[in-house]
């Protein structure tokens, strides 16, 4: 049995193979855009964790937030955990624009860190209970902006693993379809 006989039920003619190749190429291009966005988010997070300055801080509040009642593009309610953090930096270095006074040439900044969102209130509640047991934390702050991050924040809270999994499946399915169509056209 040759290769042509195996592929014949899936792509019986050269025209259907060209159509399959073109359609899968479009879907692969869309997937590449989404993957580029995801790669940018991961790369900027890793850059921040490597190069942003550190400061000692303290969690002042931890709360579960929801998108319920807010106008949004999707009807599904999203949940996330919000950490309010107070941290000390040299005077004039607080870029969050919210300060809590200062002493000895240091200024106390107040900032907010949010986890990724989820559709599960149970997951968000679990994150809130289990993430940071201690109030004292190390904070990374953007010297050129107002963003802050908490050192030691678990990776499952930082990255959208459901989207990474979906993109992996996307590339396997549409990459396979593209390969099958190319093989049919070449042989």
ABEGO torsion letter per residue (X at the ends): XBAAAAAAAABABAAAAAAAAAAAAAAAAAAAAAAAAAAAAAAAAAAAAAABBBBBBBBABBBBBBABGBBBABABBBBBBBBBBBBBBBBGABAAGBBAEBBGGBBBBBBBBBBBBBABAAAAAAAAAAABABABBBBBBBAABABBBBBGBBAAAABBAAAAAAAAAAAAAAAAAAAAAAAAAAX
